[in-house]
Amino acid sequence: MKKNTVNEIIRKALELKPQERYMIVECLMKSLEEADEKIEEIWIEESIRRLEAYKNGKIKAVSIEEVFD
């Protein structure tokens, strides 16, 4: 979306009543919480691939201490 379009939407939204602006904010926030099914599917496949690689000795586990050192 173009910057001008975004600015126009914001300008028009600011002209709304507080209750109407709240509804818009609530809908936008809720949309950010919804998981993208395709991304979820990709992560599940990757998790399974990594678990199998670990079980087959192709990768090793790393402690949390090593991760944050």
PDB file of N, CA, C and O in Angstrom:
ATOM      1  N   MET A   1       0.853  -1.170   0.000  1.00  0.00           N
ATOM      2  CA  MET A   1       0.000   0.000   0.000  1.00  0.00           C
ATOM      3  C   MET A   1       0.901   1.235   0.000  1.00  0.00           C
ATOM      4  O   MET A   1       1.914   1.277   0.698  1.00  0.00           O
ATOM      5  N   LYS A   2       0.531   2.205  -0.765  1.00  0.00           N
ATOM      6  CA  LYS A   2       1.320   3.417  -0.870  1.00  0.00           C
ATOM      7  C   LYS A   2       1.232   4.237   0.416  1.00  0.00           C
ATOM      8  O   LYS A   2       0.229   4.194   1.129  1.00  0.00           O
ATOM      9  N   LYS A   3       2.298   4.982   0.698  1.00  0.00           N
ATOM     10  CA  LYS A   3       2.344   5.812   1.902  1.00  0.00           C
ATOM     11  C   LYS A   3       1.201   6.823   1.908  1.00  0.00           C
ATOM     12  O   LYS A   3       0.606   7.084   2.953  1.00  0.00           O
ATOM     13  N   ASN A   4       0.896   7.391   0.744  1.00  0.00           N
ATOM     14  CA  ASN A   4      -0.201   8.365   0.668  1.00  0.00           C
ATOM     15  C   ASN A   4      -1.529   7.737   1.067  1.00  0.00           C
ATOM     16  O   ASN A   4      -2.343   8.365   1.744  1.00  0.00           O
ATOM     17  N   THR A   5      -1.740   6.498   0.644  1.00  0.00           N
ATOM     18  CA  THR A   5      -2.974   5.795   0.977  1.00  0.00           C
ATOM     19  C   THR A   5      -3.059   5.552   2.473  1.00  0.00           C
ATOM     20  O   THR A   5      -4.113   5.750   3.078  1.00  0.00           O
ATOM     21  N   VAL A   6      -1.967   5.127   3.068  1.00  0.00           N
ATOM     22  CA  VAL A   6      -1.935   4.883   4.508  1.00  0.00           C
ATOM     23  C   VAL A   6      -2.201   6.179   5.261  1.00  0.00           C
ATOM     24  O   VAL A   6      -2.993   6.204   6.203  1.00  0.00           O
ATOM     25  N   ASN A   7      -1.544   7.250   4.848  1.00  0.00           N
ATOM     26  CA  ASN A   7      -1.754   8.541   5.507  1.00  0.00           C
ATOM     27  C   ASN A   7      -3.199   9.012   5.388  1.00  0.00           C
ATOM     28  O   ASN A   7      -3.757   9.579   6.327  1.00  0.00           O
ATOM     29  N   GLU A   8      -3.789   8.777   4.240  1.00  0.00           N
ATOM     30  CA  GLU A   8      -5.189   9.161   4.021  1.00  0.00           C
ATOM     31  C   GLU A   8      -6.116   8.348   4.928  1.00  0.00           C
ATOM     32  O   GLU A   8      -7.053   8.894   5.511  1.00  0.00           O
ATOM     33  N   ILE A   9      -5.859   7.071   5.042  1.00  0.00           N
ATOM     34  CA  ILE A   9      -6.673   6.219   5.929  1.00  0.00           C
ATOM     35  C   ILE A   9      -6.557   6.706   7.366  1.00  0.00           C
ATOM     36  O   ILE A   9      -7.560   6.808   8.073  1.00  0.00           O
ATOM     37  N   ILE A  10      -5.340   7.005   7.796  1.00  0.00           N
ATOM     38  CA  ILE A  10      -5.137   7.487   9.163  1.00  0.00           C
ATOM     39  C   ILE A  10      -5.843   8.821   9.365  1.00  0.00           C
ATOM     40  O   ILE A  10      -6.501   9.030  10.384  1.00  0.00           O
ATOM     41  N   ARG A  11      -5.709   9.722   8.401  1.00  0.00           N
ATOM     42  CA  ARG A  11      -6.362  11.029   8.515  1.00  0.00           C
ATOM     43  C   ARG A  11      -7.876  10.877   8.653  1.00  0.00           C
ATOM     44  O   ARG A  11      -8.499  11.530   9.491  1.00  0.00           O
ATOM     45  N   LYS A  12      -8.465  10.009   7.823  1.00  0.00           N
ATOM     46  CA  LYS A  12      -9.908   9.803   7.882  1.00  0.00           C
ATOM     47  C   LYS A  12     -10.311   9.119   9.190  1.00  0.00           C
ATOM     48  O   LYS A  12     -11.348   9.445   9.767  1.00  0.00           O
ATOM     49  N   ALA A  13      -9.496   8.174   9.656  1.00  0.00           N
ATOM     50  CA  ALA A  13      -9.798   7.476  10.901  1.00  0.00           C
ATOM     51  C   ALA A  13      -9.805   8.445  12.074  1.00  0.00           C
ATOM     52  O   ALA A  13     -10.621   8.315  12.987  1.00  0.00           O
ATOM     53  N   LEU A  14      -8.902   9.410  12.051  1.00  0.00           N
ATOM     54  CA  LEU A  14      -8.830  10.379  13.147  1.00  0.00           C
ATOM     55  C   LEU A  14     -10.036  11.315  13.188  1.00  0.00           C
ATOM     56  O   LEU A  14     -10.267  11.987  14.193  1.00  0.00           O
ATOM     57  N   GLU A  15     -10.796  11.360  12.111  1.00  0.00           N
ATOM     58  CA  GLU A  15     -12.009  12.178  12.069  1.00  0.00           C
ATOM     59  C   GLU A  15     -13.207  11.445  12.689  1.00  0.00           C
ATOM     60  O   GLU A  15     -14.248  12.053  12.939  1.00  0.00           O
ATOM     61  N   LEU A  16     -13.058  10.152  12.933  1.00  0.00           N
ATOM     62  CA  LEU A  16     -14.153   9.357  13.479  1.00  0.00           C
ATOM     63  C   LEU A  16     -14.343   9.619  14.969  1.00  0.00           C
ATOM     64  O   LEU A  16     -13.478  10.180  15.641  1.00  0.00           O
ATOM     65  N   LYS A  17     -15.512   9.191  15.465  1.00  0.00           N
ATOM     66  CA  LYS A  17     -15.798   9.262  16.902  1.00  0.00           C
ATOM     67  C   LYS A  17     -14.870   8.297  17.629  1.00  0.00           C
ATOM     68  O   LYS A  17     -14.415   7.316  17.041  1.00  0.00           O
ATOM     69  N   PRO A  18     -14.587   8.561  18.893  1.00  0.00           N
ATOM     70  CA  PRO A  18     -13.703   7.670  19.652  1.00  0.00           C
ATOM     71  C   PRO A  18     -14.141   6.205  19.628  1.00  0.00           C
ATOM     72  O   PRO A  18     -13.295   5.317  19.525  1.00  0.00           O
ATOM     73  N   GLN A  19     -15.434   5.940  19.719  1.00  0.00           N
ATOM     74  CA  GLN A  19     -15.921   4.556  19.702  1.00  0.00           C
ATOM     75  C   GLN A  19     -15.614   3.881  18.373  1.00  0.00           C
ATOM     76  O   GLN A  19     -15.264   2.701  18.329  1.00  0.00           O
ATOM     77  N   GLU A  20     -15.746   4.637  17.295  1.00  0.00           N
ATOM     78  CA  GLU A  20     -15.473   4.090  15.966  1.00  0.00           C
ATOM     79  C   GLU A  20     -13.976   3.825  15.787  1.00  0.00           C
ATOM     80  O   GLU A  20     -13.586   2.811  15.209  1.00  0.00           O
ATOM     81  N   ARG A  21     -13.146   4.737  16.282  1.00  0.00           N
ATOM     82  CA  ARG A  21     -11.693   4.528  16.214  1.00  0.00           C
ATOM     83  C   ARG A  21     -11.302   3.305  17.034  1.00  0.00           C
ATOM     84  O   ARG A  21     -10.443   2.525  16.625  1.00  0.00           O
ATOM     85  N   TYR A  22     -11.933   3.143  18.187  1.00  0.00           N
ATOM     86  CA  TYR A  22     -11.644   1.978  19.025  1.00  0.00           C
ATOM     87  C   TYR A  22     -11.969   0.693  18.281  1.00  0.00           C
ATOM     88  O   TYR A  22     -11.209  -0.272  18.345  1.00  0.00           O
ATOM     89  N   MET A  23     -13.091   0.676  17.578  1.00  0.00           N
ATOM     90  CA  MET A  23     -13.468  -0.524  16.817  1.00  0.00           C
ATOM     91  C   MET A  23     -12.419  -0.845  15.761  1.00  0.00           C
ATOM     92  O   MET A  23     -12.078  -2.009  15.552  1.00  0.00           O
ATOM     93  N   ILE A  24     -11.913   0.180  15.102  1.00  0.00           N
ATOM     94  CA  ILE A  24     -10.887  -0.036  14.078  1.00  0.00           C
ATOM     95  C   ILE A  24      -9.619  -0.596  14.715  1.00  0.00           C
ATOM     96  O   ILE A  24      -9.038  -1.558  14.211  1.00  0.00           O
ATOM     97  N   VAL A  25      -9.192   0.008  15.822  1.00  0.00           N
ATOM     98  CA  VAL A  25      -7.986  -0.460  16.508  1.00  0.00           C
ATOM     99  C   VAL A  25      -8.163  -1.901  16.961  1.00  0.00           C
ATOM    100  O   VAL A  25      -7.261  -2.722  16.795  1.00  0.00           O
ATOM    101  N   GLU A  26      -9.305  -2.207  17.525  1.00  0.00           N
ATOM    102  CA  GLU A  26      -9.553  -3.570  18.010  1.00  0.00           C
ATOM    103  C   GLU A  26      -9.502  -4.575  16.862  1.00  0.00           C
ATOM    104  O   GLU A  26      -8.920  -5.649  17.006  1.00  0.00           O
ATOM    105  N   CYS A  27     -10.103  -4.236  15.731  1.00  0.00           N
ATOM    106  CA  CYS A  27     -10.083  -5.140  14.576  1.00  0.00           C
ATOM    107  C   CYS A  27      -8.665  -5.321  14.040  1.00  0.00           C
ATOM    108  O   CYS A  27      -8.273  -6.431  13.680  1.00  0.00           O
ATOM    109  N   LEU A  28      -7.898  -4.235  13.987  1.00  0.00           N
ATOM    110  CA  LEU A  28      -6.519  -4.333  13.496  1.00  0.00           C
ATOM    111  C   LEU A  28      -5.666  -5.182  14.434  1.00  0.00           C
ATOM    112  O   LEU A  28      -4.881  -6.015  13.980  1.00  0.00           O
ATOM    113  N   MET A  29      -5.818  -4.975  15.737  1.00  0.00           N
ATOM    114  CA  MET A  29      -5.044  -5.756  16.702  1.00  0.00           C
ATOM    115  C   MET A  29      -5.412  -7.235  16.608  1.00  0.00           C
ATOM    116  O   MET A  29      -4.539  -8.101  16.656  1.00  0.00           O
ATOM    117  N   LYS A  30      -6.695  -7.518  16.475  1.00  0.00           N
ATOM    118  CA  LYS A  30      -7.134  -8.914  16.371  1.00  0.00           C
ATOM    119  C   LYS A  30      -6.557  -9.564  15.114  1.00  0.00           C
ATOM    120  O   LYS A  30      -6.193 -10.740  15.128  1.00  0.00           O
ATOM    121  N   SER A  31      -6.477  -8.799  14.036  1.00  0.00           N
ATOM    122  CA  SER A  31      -5.947  -9.360  12.788  1.00  0.00           C
ATOM    123  C   SER A  31      -4.477  -9.730  12.934  1.00  0.00           C
ATOM    124  O   SER A  31      -4.002 -10.641  12.256  1.00  0.00           O
ATOM    125  N   LEU A  32      -3.755  -9.040  13.804  1.00  0.00           N
ATOM    126  CA  LEU A  32      -2.339  -9.351  14.019  1.00  0.00           C
ATOM    127  C   LEU A  32      -2.157 -10.611  14.851  1.00  0.00           C
ATOM    128  O   LEU A  32      -1.112 -11.258  14.784  1.00  0.00           O
ATOM    129  N   GLU A  33      -3.164 -10.959  15.629  1.00  0.00           N
ATOM    130  CA  GLU A  33      -3.088 -12.141  16.486  1.00  0.00           C
ATOM    131  C   GLU A  33      -3.399 -13.428  15.740  1.00  0.00           C
ATOM    132  O   GLU A  33      -3.022 -14.512  16.184  1.00  0.00           O
ATOM    133  N   GLU A  34      -4.080 -13.316  14.619  1.00  0.00           N
ATOM    134  CA  GLU A  34      -4.474 -14.497  13.862  1.00  0.00           C
ATOM    135  C   GLU A  34      -3.252 -15.114  13.185  1.00  0.00           C
ATOM    136  O   GLU A  34      -2.457 -14.426  12.545  1.00  0.00           O
ATOM    137  N   ALA A  35      -3.131 -16.409  13.344  1.00  0.00           N
ATOM    138  CA  ALA A  35      -1.992 -17.121  12.754  1.00  0.00           C
ATOM    139  C   ALA A  35      -2.215 -17.321  11.262  1.00  0.00           C
ATOM    140  O   ALA A  35      -3.333 -17.578  10.817  1.00  0.00           O
ATOM    141  N   ASP A  36      -1.163 -17.205  10.515  1.00  0.00           N
ATOM    142  CA  ASP A  36      -1.186 -17.492   9.090  1.00  0.00           C
ATOM    143  C   ASP A  36      -1.053 -19.011   8.944  1.00  0.00           C
ATOM    144  O   ASP A  36      -0.028 -19.584   9.315  1.00  0.00           O
ATOM    145  N   GLU A  37      -2.077 -19.653   8.411  1.00  0.00           N
ATOM    146  CA  GLU A  37      -2.094 -21.112   8.339  1.00  0.00           C
ATOM    147  C   GLU A  37      -0.918 -21.675   7.545  1.00  0.00           C
ATOM    148  O   GLU A  37      -0.369 -22.714   7.913  1.00  0.00           O
ATOM    149  N   LYS A  38      -0.527 -21.012   6.471  1.00  0.00           N
ATOM    150  CA  LYS A  38       0.586 -21.497   5.651  1.00  0.00           C
ATOM    151  C   LYS A  38       1.891 -21.445   6.443  1.00  0.00           C
ATOM    152  O   LYS A  38       2.696 -22.373   6.378  1.00  0.00           O
ATOM    153  N   ILE A  39       2.102 -20.349   7.197  1.00  0.00           N
ATOM    154  CA  ILE A  39       3.315 -20.230   8.006  1.00  0.00           C
ATOM    155  C   ILE A  39       3.307 -21.281   9.109  1.00  0.00           C
ATOM    156  O   ILE A  39       4.337 -21.894   9.387  1.00  0.00           O
ATOM    157  N   GLU A  40       2.159 -21.493   9.736  1.00  0.00           N
ATOM    158  CA  GLU A  40       2.048 -22.522  10.778  1.00  0.00           C
ATOM    159  C   GLU A  40       2.398 -23.892  10.213  1.00  0.00           C
ATOM    160  O   GLU A  40       3.109 -24.667  10.853  1.00  0.00           O
ATOM    161  N   GLU A  41       1.901 -24.190   9.016  1.00  0.00           N
ATOM    162  CA  GLU A  41       2.175 -25.477   8.364  1.00  0.00           C
ATOM    163  C   GLU A  41       3.675 -25.636   8.088  1.00  0.00           C
ATOM    164  O   GLU A  41       4.243 -26.707   8.304  1.00  0.00           O
ATOM    165  N   ILE A  42       4.302 -24.572   7.613  1.00  0.00           N
ATOM    166  CA  ILE A  42       5.742 -24.619   7.327  1.00  0.00           C
ATOM    167  C   ILE A  42       6.527 -24.872   8.610  1.00  0.00           C
ATOM    168  O   ILE A  42       7.464 -25.670   8.611  1.00  0.00           O
ATOM    169  N   TRP A  43       6.154 -24.198   9.714  1.00  0.00           N
ATOM    170  CA  TRP A  43       6.870 -24.394  10.982  1.00  0.00           C
ATOM    171  C   TRP A  43       6.681 -25.805  11.526  1.00  0.00           C
ATOM    172  O   TRP A  43       7.609 -26.379  12.095  1.00  0.00           O
ATOM    173  N   ILE A  44       5.495 -26.365  11.358  1.00  0.00           N
ATOM    174  CA  ILE A  44       5.256 -27.745  11.805  1.00  0.00           C
ATOM    175  C   ILE A  44       6.151 -28.700  11.023  1.00  0.00           C
ATOM    176  O   ILE A  44       6.783 -29.583  11.602  1.00  0.00           O
ATOM    177  N   GLU A  45       6.201 -28.518   9.706  1.00  0.00           N
ATOM    178  CA  GLU A  45       7.055 -29.373   8.871  1.00  0.00           C
ATOM    179  C   GLU A  45       8.526 -29.233   9.273  1.00  0.00           C
ATOM    180  O   GLU A  45       9.249 -30.226   9.351  1.00  0.00           O
ATOM    181  N   GLU A  46       8.962 -27.998   9.526  1.00  0.00           N
ATOM    182  CA  GLU A  46      10.343 -27.762   9.927  1.00  0.00           C
ATOM    183  C   GLU A  46      10.637 -28.398  11.283  1.00  0.00           C
ATOM    184  O   GLU A  46      11.710 -28.968  11.482  1.00  0.00           O
ATOM    185  N   SER A  47       9.700 -28.303  12.204  1.00  0.00           N
ATOM    186  CA  SER A  47       9.876 -28.915  13.525  1.00  0.00           C
ATOM    187  C   SER A  47      10.028 -30.424  13.419  1.00  0.00           C
ATOM    188  O   SER A  47      10.883 -31.020  14.073  1.00  0.00           O
ATOM    189  N   ILE A  48       9.202 -31.028  12.600  1.00  0.00           N
ATOM    190  CA  ILE A  48       9.280 -32.483  12.390  1.00  0.00           C
ATOM    191  C   ILE A  48      10.620 -32.843  11.758  1.00  0.00           C
ATOM    192  O   ILE A  48      11.258 -33.810  12.174  1.00  0.00           O
ATOM    193  N   ARG A  49      11.056 -32.071  10.750  1.00  0.00           N
ATOM    194  CA  ARG A  49      12.337 -32.315  10.094  1.00  0.00           C
ATOM    195  C   ARG A  49      13.496 -32.224  11.086  1.00  0.00           C
ATOM    196  O   ARG A  49      14.400 -33.059  11.069  1.00  0.00           O
ATOM    197  N   ARG A  50      13.465 -31.197  11.957  1.00  0.00           N
ATOM    198  CA  ARG A  50      14.537 -31.023  12.944  1.00  0.00           C
ATOM    199  C   ARG A  50      14.526 -32.144  13.984  1.00  0.00           C
ATOM    200  O   ARG A  50      15.587 -32.620  14.390  1.00  0.00           O
ATOM    201  N   LEU A  51      13.339 -32.569  14.417  1.00  0.00           N
ATOM    202  CA  LEU A  51      13.247 -33.655  15.389  1.00  0.00           C
ATOM    203  C   LEU A  51      13.803 -34.944  14.797  1.00  0.00           C
ATOM    204  O   LEU A  51      14.548 -35.661  15.465  1.00  0.00           O
ATOM    205  N   GLU A  52      13.453 -35.242  13.562  1.00  0.00           N
ATOM    206  CA  GLU A  52      13.967 -36.441  12.897  1.00  0.00           C
ATOM    207  C   GLU A  52      15.479 -36.367  12.742  1.00  0.00           C
ATOM    208  O   GLU A  52      16.171 -37.363  12.953  1.00  0.00           O
ATOM    209  N   ALA A  53      15.997 -35.206  12.379  1.00  0.00           N
ATOM    210  CA  ALA A  53      17.447 -35.041  12.236  1.00  0.00           C
ATOM    211  C   ALA A  53      18.131 -35.266  13.580  1.00  0.00           C
ATOM    212  O   ALA A  53      19.198 -35.878  13.634  1.00  0.00           O
ATOM    213  N   TYR A  54      17.535 -34.784  14.656  1.00  0.00           N
ATOM    214  CA  TYR A  54      18.098 -34.988  16.004  1.00  0.00           C
ATOM    215  C   TYR A  54      18.080 -36.473  16.370  1.00  0.00           C
ATOM    216  O   TYR A  54      19.074 -37.014  16.855  1.00  0.00           O
ATOM    217  N   LYS A  55      16.945 -37.121  16.133  1.00  0.00           N
ATOM    218  CA  LYS A  55      16.815 -38.543  16.463  1.00  0.00           C
ATOM    219  C   LYS A  55      17.807 -39.393  15.665  1.00  0.00           C
ATOM    220  O   LYS A  55      18.294 -40.405  16.169  1.00  0.00           O
ATOM    221  N   ASN A  56      18.108 -38.995  14.434  1.00  0.00           N
ATOM    222  CA  ASN A  56      19.024 -39.739  13.577  1.00  0.00           C
ATOM    223  C   ASN A  56      20.482 -39.337  13.769  1.00  0.00           C
ATOM    224  O   ASN A  56      21.357 -39.815  13.048  1.00  0.00           O
ATOM    225  N   GLY A  57      20.750 -38.462  14.736  1.00  0.00           N
ATOM    226  CA  GLY A  57      22.113 -38.051  15.030  1.00  0.00           C
ATOM    227  C   GLY A  57      22.720 -37.077  14.036  1.00  0.00           C
ATOM    228  O   GLY A  57      23.933 -36.867  14.037  1.00  0.00           O
ATOM    229  N   LYS A  58      21.905 -36.490  13.201  1.00  0.00           N
ATOM    230  CA  LYS A  58      22.415 -35.551  12.204  1.00  0.00           C
ATOM    231  C   LYS A  58      22.657 -34.163  12.794  1.00  0.00           C
ATOM    232  O   LYS A  58      23.463 -33.392  12.273  1.00  0.00           O
ATOM    233  N   ILE A  59      21.960 -33.854  13.872  1.00  0.00           N
ATOM    234  CA  ILE A  59      22.184 -32.591  14.583  1.00  0.00           C
ATOM    235  C   ILE A  59      22.221 -32.896  16.074  1.00  0.00           C
ATOM    236  O   ILE A  59      21.680 -33.905  16.524  1.00  0.00           O
ATOM    237  N   LYS A  60      22.868 -32.012  16.838  1.00  0.00           N
ATOM    238  CA  LYS A  60      22.942 -32.241  18.276  1.00  0.00           C
ATOM    239  C   LYS A  60      22.148 -31.169  19.003  1.00  0.00           C
ATOM    240  O   LYS A  60      21.893 -30.089  18.470  1.00  0.00           O
ATOM    241  N   ALA A  61      21.765 -31.489  20.219  1.00  0.00           N
ATOM    242  CA  ALA A  61      21.052 -30.530  21.057  1.00  0.00           C
ATOM    243  C   ALA A  61      22.040 -29.531  21.634  1.00  0.00           C
ATOM    244  O   ALA A  61      23.211 -29.851  21.840  1.00  0.00           O
ATOM    245  N   VAL A  62      21.572 -28.344  21.888  1.00  0.00           N
ATOM    246  CA  VAL A  62      22.390 -27.297  22.485  1.00  0.00           C
ATOM    247  C   VAL A  62      21.669 -26.805  23.739  1.00  0.00           C
ATOM    248  O   VAL A  62      20.472 -26.522  23.705  1.00  0.00           O
ATOM    249  N   SER A  63      22.408 -26.706  24.842  1.00  0.00           N
ATOM    250  CA  SER A  63      21.772 -26.251  26.086  1.00  0.00           C
ATOM    251  C   SER A  63      21.388 -24.781  25.973  1.00  0.00           C
ATOM    252  O   SER A  63      21.936 -24.037  25.159  1.00  0.00           O
ATOM    253  N   ILE A  64      20.448 -24.386  26.794  1.00  0.00           N
ATOM    254  CA  ILE A  64      20.017 -22.982  26.793  1.00  0.00           C
ATOM    255  C   ILE A  64      21.153 -22.061  27.205  1.00  0.00           C
ATOM    256  O   ILE A  64      21.223 -20.915  26.760  1.00  0.00           O
ATOM    257  N   GLU A  65      22.048 -22.564  28.062  1.00  0.00           N
ATOM    258  CA  GLU A  65      23.199 -21.763  28.471  1.00  0.00           C
ATOM    259  C   GLU A  65      24.102 -21.473  27.266  1.00  0.00           C
ATOM    260  O   GLU A  65      24.609 -20.362  27.115  1.00  0.00           O
ATOM    261  N   GLU A  66      24.295 -22.484  26.410  1.00  0.00           N
ATOM    262  CA  GLU A  66      25.110 -22.287  25.211  1.00  0.00           C
ATOM    263  C   GLU A  66      24.462 -21.291  24.251  1.00  0.00           C
ATOM    264  O   GLU A  66      25.147 -20.490  23.616  1.00  0.00           O
ATOM    265  N   VAL A  67      23.147 -21.352  24.155  1.00  0.00           N
ATOM    266  CA  VAL A  67      22.425 -20.461  23.245  1.00  0.00           C
ATOM    267  C   VAL A  67      22.634 -19.015  23.653  1.00  0.00           C
ATOM    268  O   VAL A  67      22.865 -18.154  22.805  1.00  0.00           O
ATOM    269  N   PHE A  68      22.554 -18.744  24.951  1.00  0.00           N
ATOM    270  CA  PHE A  68      22.616 -17.362  25.406  1.00  0.00           C
ATOM    271  C   PHE A  68      24.008 -16.895  25.809  1.00  0.00           C
ATOM    272  O   PHE A  68      24.160 -15.779  26.307  1.00  0.00           O
ATOM    273  N   ASP A  69      25.017 -17.715  25.606  1.00  0.00           N
ATOM    274  CA  ASP A  69      26.397 -17.278  25.876  1.00  0.00           C
ATOM    275  C   ASP A  69      26.959 -16.457  24.753  1.00  0.00           C
ATOM    276  O   ASP A  69      28.105 -16.014  24.825  1.00  0.00           O
TER     277      ASP A  69
END
